Amino acid sequence: MAALDLFGRRWALRILWELRSRQLTFRDLQQACGEISPAVLNTRLAELRDAGIVDQESPGGYRLSSDGTALIDAIAPLHDWAERWALRARR
C-alpha cells in the first residue's frame, strides 16, 4: 500500500516517466513536467530518492535506479493501454 500512496501523489508518476530514458537535471525535469513548482518537484524527488526509485547523480542530475527502471517496465503496459483507450475515446 505504501507504493500506491507514493505513486498516487501528484507528479510522482510524471517525474518517473520523464526519467524513463535519460538522466535529467532539476531544471530539465521541471521543464519536462510543465507546471510543476520547484518546491513540489524537490519534495517528490526527495520522496522518490528515499524510496530508492530515483538516484541523484552529481552534478545535479537525476536518473532512475534499478528499482525505478523495473517500475517503468511494470507500468509500461498501463501506458500502452491508456494510449489505445485515448484513441478509442476520440472517435
HELIX and SHEET records of a PDB file:
HELIX    1   1 ALA A    2  PHE A    7  1                                   6    
HELIX    2   2 ALA A   12  GLU A   18  1                                   7    
HELIX    3   3 PHE A   26  CYS A   33  1                                   8    
HELIX    4   4 PRO A   38  ASP A   50  1                                  13    
HELIX    5   5 SER A   66  ARG A   90  1                                  25    
SHEET    1   A 3 LEU A  24  THR A  25  0                                        
SHEET    2   A 3 GLY A  61  LEU A  64 -1                                        
SHEET    3   A 3 VAL A  54  GLU A  57 -1                                        
END                                                                             
